Amino acid sequence: MATQELRQLTREEVAKHNTDEDLWIIIDANVYDISRFKRFHPGGLSVLLDPDIAGQDATEAFYSLHRHEVLEQSQYQRLKVGTIAGEQSVIRWRVPGSVSKVPYAEPTWLSDGYHSPYFSDNHRVFQKEVRKFFDTVVYPDAIAREADGKRPSQSVIDKMAEIEMHAMRLGPGKHLQGRKLMGGLVKPEEFDYFHELIITQEFARASLRGYGDGKSTQCRQSTKTYSIPPGLLGGKVIGLPPVLNFGSDELKARVVPDILSGKKFICLAISEAFAGSDVMGLQTTAVKTEDGKHWIINGNKKWITNGTFADYFTVGCKTEDGFTVILVERGPGVETKQIKTSYSTTAGTAYITFDNVKVPVENTLGEEGGGIFVILSNFNHERWVMCCASARSQRGIIEECLKWTTQRKVFGKPLHTQAVIRSKLAGMISRAESAQNWLENITYQMCNMSYRQQANKLAGQIAFLKSYSTACGQDTARDAVQIFGGRGITQTGMGKYIEHYHRTIAFDALLGGAEDVLADLGVRQALRAMPRDVRL
C-alpha cells in the first residue's frame, strides 16, 4: 500500500521475482510488485515477462512507452513495495511553481543565468506565485475536465475571483483600483502589461486549450436554464473591455462587479456567417422604438467564444447611422446553440439568434454609429493576449519534443541523433524565441504609450505579430507530429499534448482576425506612415 513502510531491496533480491505469479520491476530506483496488475497491462503480459523486464530495471522501457504522470496515480502508487538500497530516484514530477530546466522550455527572463531589461523583481515574485496558483488550482481541474468533457469547476472560478485574477486578466486600468491583487503582491497602480503577460502565459502553460477559453458542452436556451457552465472566461477578456471603456457609469456599476467576481459571464458577439473580418458587412440589425428608449435587435452571430453560457453579449449591430455596439442581456428572444468543432471536448462555441430582442438605449457602448471605434480599440489588446498565449504554448511543445527525443530510442540511439529531427527542433526553437522577443518589445511599448498612441503606432505591429505567431504555431504543430509519429495523433499516452495542440492550433490562425487579413493590415498601416519625401 502507498502508506506502508517501503523496504530497502537489492537488485539481486528483485531479480528473483521474475515469474508469472511473482513479478517485480524496477523503475527509477523504485520497486513495483505488478503480479496482480499484469493482467490489466494494456500492452499485454508478454511485454512484462520479457527477460529484460521481469525482475529487472525497466526504467528505460517504461519511459519509452508511458508518461511519468502514470506513476503518480494512486492505483500505481499502491504497487510500490520498496526502493533499491543505496540509490535514489532521479526523475521528478511537477513541483508547483517551479521553473523547467529543459532548454528553451521557459522564456529567457525565467532561465538561469540570463537577464532582461523588461522584468523587475516584483514581476519575478509575481510570476512564481501565479504559476503556483495555476499549477495547484487550475491544472488538476483542466486535466479532469478535458477527460470527462464537463465544465470547469465553479470552485476554480471562485478561487480566481478571490485573488482578483478575473480583473487582472483585463490588464492595467481603473477597474483595478481598490482591489487586492494576488493577495496584495502587486499594487493596482503598479500593475502593468508585463504582469498581464505573465498571467496569460502561465494560464496557457497550465491549462488545455478548450478549458482555458472557458467553454462547456452545456448551454442555456431562451430563458430556461439547463445548468450553469461558468467556464474560465476566455470571452470575458474580449467582451468586457468595450463595457469598461465605453459604457455609462450606471451600466458599469450594474454589470462589471458580477463579471469580475465570476458570478456572471460575458462574451464578444461580432462574427456572423456572412461576415467575419468584414465588420462593416454585418447583417444583425438594431432599430430604435418609436419612443427612442429601446433598441430592437434581430440577427445571428456565429463562432462566439463563451456564447453558450454568457449572461451578457457585447453585440455589433447595423444601425441607421452605421455600425453600433450594444450590450445585450440574456433574456426573451436570445437563443444560443452549441457549435461542434474539432476544438475541444469541452468547447461550447455558440451560434446565437436575436429575435426581436428589446434592449434599453442606455446599453449602447460608445456613440451611435461609432461602433467601429469601439471594436477597433478592443482589437489591439485582444490580439496581443493571443500572441502571449501562442508564444507560451509553443514552448510547451518544444519541452515535450526535447524530452521525447532524448528518451525515445531509434536504431539503438536517442531520436535526437537524427539530423532531420534536430533540424525540426531548431525551427521550433527559433520561432518561439523570435515570437517571445517581439512580444516583449511590443509589451514594453504598451507600458510606455498612451491608449491613443498604442492605437496609432501598435495596431500594425500587433497585427504582424499575431499573424506571425500563429503561423509559427502551425509549423511547430506539424513538426511535432512528425517527431512523435503515430503518438502525435493519439489523444492519450505519450503524445496527447501534441495531438491536442495540433488539433486546436487552427483556431489561433482565425481568432482575432485571419492571418492573411492581419498581415495585410500591418502592411497597410506601414504604407499609411510612409513619408512623402522619400525616393530610391
Long-range contacts (C-beta under 8 A, 24 or more apart in sequence): 1-78, 2-74, 2-77, 2-78, 2-80, 6-80, 6-81, 6-82, 6-83, 7-31, 7-81, 7-82, 7-83, 8-82, 8-83, 8-84, 8-85, 9-82, 9-83, 9-84, 9-85, 10-84, 10-85, 11-57, 11-84, 14-55, 14-56, 14-84, 15-55, 15-56, 16-55, 17-54, 17-55, 18-51, 18-54, 18-55, 18-56, 19-54, 20-45, 20-49, 23-48, 23-49, 23-54, 23-55, 24-54, 24-55, 24-81, 25-53, 25-54, 25-55, 25-56, 25-57, 25-58, 25-62, 26-56, 26-57, 26-58, 26-59, 26-84, 27-57, 27-58, 27-59, 27-62, 27-71, 28-59, 28-89, 28-90, 28-91, 29-83, 29-84, 29-87, 29-88, 29-89, 29-90, 30-71, 30-80, 30-82, 30-83, 30-84, 30-89, 31-80, 31-81, 31-82, 31-83, 31-84, 32-76, 32-79, 32-80, 32-81, 33-79, 33-81, 34-79, 37-76, 37-79, 60-407, 60-409, 63-91, 63-407, 64-407, 64-408, 64-409, 65-494, 66-493, 66-494, 67-493, 67-494, 68-93, 69-93, 94-135, 94-139, 96-131, 96-132, 96-135, 96-136, 97-128, 97-129, 97-131, 97-132, 97-135, 98-131, 100-399, 102-399, 102-402, 102-403, 103-402, 104-395, 104-398, 104-399, 104-402, 104-429, 104-432, 104-433, 105-395, 105-396, 105-398, 105-399, 105-402, 106-395, 107-201, 107-391, 107-395, 107-436, 107-440, 108-433, 108-436, 108-437, 109-440, 116-440, 118-194, 118-440, 118-443, 118-444, 119-194, 122-185, 122-186, 122-190, 123-194, 123-195, 123-198, 125-185, 126-182, 126-185, 126-186, 126-195, 126-198, 127-198, 127-202, 129-182, 129-183, 129-185, 130-182, 130-198, 130-199, 130-202, 131-202, 131-205, 131-206, 133-159, 133-163, 133-165, 134-202, 134-203, 134-205, 134-206, 134-207, 135-206, 138-203, 138-206, 138-207, 138-232, 139-206, 139-207, 141-211, 142-206, 142-207, 142-208, 142-211, 142-212, 143-208, 145-211, 145-346, 146-208, 146-210, 146-211, 146-344, 146-345, 146-346, 146-500, 149-217, 149-345, 149-346, 150-216, 150-217, 150-346, 151-216, 151-217, 151-218, 151-229, 151-230, 151-231, 151-346, 152-211, 152-214, 152-216, 152-229, 152-230, 152-231, 152-232, 152-346, 154-230, 156-232, 157-230, 157-231, 157-232, 157-233, 157-262, 158-262, 160-232, 160-262, 161-260, 161-261, 161-262, 164-260, 165-199, 166-233, 166-236, 166-259, 166-260, 166-261, 166-262, 167-260, 168-195, 168-196, 168-199, 169-196, 169-199, 169-200, 169-203, 169-233, 169-236, 169-237, 170-236, 170-237, 170-240, 170-241, 170-244, 171-196, 171-381, 172-196, 173-244, 174-244, 175-244, 175-256, 175-260, 192-447, 193-443, 193-446, 193-447, 194-443, 194-447, 196-385, 196-388, 197-388, 197-439, 197-440, 197-443, 200-385, 200-388, 200-389, 200-392, 201-388, 201-389, 201-391, 201-392, 202-392, 203-389, 204-388, 204-389, 204-392, 204-393, 204-396, 205-392, 205-393, 205-395, 205-396, 207-232, 208-344, 208-500, 209-343, 209-344, 209-500, 209-501, 209-504, 209-507, 210-343, 210-344, 210-345, 210-346, 210-347, 210-504, 211-344, 211-346, 212-389, 213-305, 213-306, 213-347, 214-306, 215-305, 215-306, 215-308, 215-343, 215-344, 215-346, 215-347, 215-348, 215-349, 216-308, 216-309, 216-346, 216-348, 217-338, 217-345, 217-346, 217-347, 217-348, 218-308, 218-309, 218-348, 219-308, 219-309, 219-336, 219-337, 219-338, 219-348, 219-350, 220-308, 220-309, 220-330, 220-336, 221-335, 221-336, 221-337, 222-332, 222-334, 222-335, 223-330, 223-331, 223-332, 228-309, 229-308, 229-309, 229-348, 230-262, 230-265, 230-309, 231-265, 231-306, 231-309, 231-348, 233-262, 233-265, 233-306, 234-305, 234-306, 235-265, 235-266, 235-267, 235-268, 235-304, 235-305, 235-306, 235-307, 235-310, 236-265, 236-266, 236-267, 236-306, 237-382, 237-385, 238-267, 238-268, 238-305, 238-378, 238-382, 238-385, 238-512, 239-266, 239-267, 239-268, 239-269, 239-306, 239-310, 239-312, 239-313, 239-314, 240-266, 240-314, 241-378, 241-381, 242-268, 242-314, 242-325, 242-327, 242-365, 242-366, 242-374, 242-375, 242-377, 242-378, 243-312, 243-314, 243-327, 243-365, 245-374, 245-377, 245-378, 246-325, 246-365, 246-366, 246-374, 247-327, 247-365, 248-362, 250-362, 251-327, 251-362, 251-363, 255-312, 255-327, 258-311, 259-312, 264-311, 264-312, 265-306, 265-309, 265-310, 265-311, 265-312, 266-306, 266-310, 266-311, 266-312, 266-313, 266-314, 267-304, 267-305, 267-306, 267-307, 267-310, 267-312, 267-313, 267-314, 267-350, 268-304, 268-305, 268-314, 268-378, 268-382, 269-301, 269-304, 269-307, 269-313, 269-314, 269-315, 269-316, 269-328, 269-352, 270-301, 270-315, 270-316, 270-375, 271-301, 271-302, 271-303, 271-304, 272-299, 272-300, 272-301, 272-302, 273-300, 273-302, 276-514, 277-513, 277-514, 277-517, 279-316, 279-323, 279-372, 279-375, 280-322, 280-323, 280-372, 282-316, 282-317, 282-318, 282-323, 283-318, 284-315, 284-316, 284-317, 284-318, 284-354, 285-317, 285-318, 285-319, 286-317, 286-318, 286-319, 286-324, 286-326, 286-359, 287-319, 287-320, 288-320, 288-361, 289-358, 292-361, 293-360, 293-361, 294-358, 294-359, 294-360, 294-361, 295-326, 295-358, 295-359, 295-360, 295-361, 295-363, 295-364, 296-356, 296-357, 296-358, 296-359, 297-326, 297-328, 297-333, 297-354, 297-356, 297-357, 297-359, 298-354, 298-355, 298-356, 298-357, 299-353, 299-354, 300-351, 300-352, 300-353, 300-354, 301-350, 301-351, 301-352, 301-354, 302-339, 302-351, 302-352, 303-339, 303-349, 303-350, 303-351, 304-349, 304-350, 304-351, 304-352, 305-349, 305-350, 305-511, 306-348, 306-350, 307-336, 307-348, 307-349, 307-350, 307-351, 307-352, 308-336, 308-337, 308-338, 308-348, 308-349, 308-350, 309-336, 309-348, 310-336, 310-350, 313-352, 314-365, 315-354, 316-371, 316-375, 317-371, 319-368, 319-369, 319-371, 320-369, 321-368, 321-369, 322-369, 322-370, 322-371, 322-372, 323-369, 323-371, 323-372, 324-364, 324-366, 324-368, 324-369, 324-370, 324-371, 325-364, 325-365, 325-366, 325-371, 325-374, 325-375, 326-359, 326-363, 326-364, 326-365, 327-359, 327-363, 327-364, 327-365, 328-354, 328-357, 328-359, 328-363, 329-359, 329-363, 331-357, 332-357, 332-358, 333-357, 333-358, 342-503, 342-504, 342-506, 343-503, 343-504, 343-507, 344-500, 344-504, 376-455, 376-459, 377-451, 377-455, 379-459, 379-512, 379-513, 380-454, 380-455, 380-458, 380-459, 380-462, 382-512, 383-462, 383-463, 383-465, 383-466, 383-512, 383-513, 383-518, 384-439, 384-442, 384-443, 384-446, 384-462, 384-465, 384-466, 386-466, 386-469, 386-470, 386-508, 386-511, 386-512, 387-435, 387-439, 387-442, 387-462, 387-465, 387-466, 387-469, 388-439, 390-435, 390-466, 390-469, 390-470, 390-472, 390-473, 390-508, 391-432, 391-435, 391-436, 391-439, 391-469, 393-473, 393-501, 394-428, 394-431, 394-432, 394-435, 394-469, 394-472, 394-473, 394-476, 395-432, 395-436, 396-497, 396-501, 397-428, 397-476, 397-477, 397-480, 397-497, 397-498, 397-501, 398-425, 398-428, 398-429, 398-432, 398-476, 400-480, 400-497, 400-498, 401-425, 401-428, 401-479, 401-480, 401-483, 401-484, 401-498, 404-483, 404-484, 404-494, 404-495, 405-483, 415-483, 421-483, 424-479, 424-482, 424-483, 425-483, 427-475, 427-476, 427-479, 428-476, 428-479, 428-480, 431-472, 431-475, 431-476, 432-472, 432-476, 434-468, 434-472, 435-465, 435-468, 435-469, 435-472, 438-465, 438-468, 439-465, 439-469, 459-521, 459-525, 460-521, 460-522, 460-523, 460-524, 460-525, 460-526, 461-522, 463-513, 463-518, 463-519, 463-521, 463-522, 463-525, 464-518, 464-519, 464-522, 466-512, 466-513, 466-515, 466-518, 467-515, 467-516, 467-518, 467-519, 467-522, 469-508, 470-505, 470-508, 470-509, 470-515, 471-509, 471-515, 473-505, 473-508, 473-509, 474-505, 474-506, 474-508, 474-509, 477-501, 477-502, 477-505, 478-502
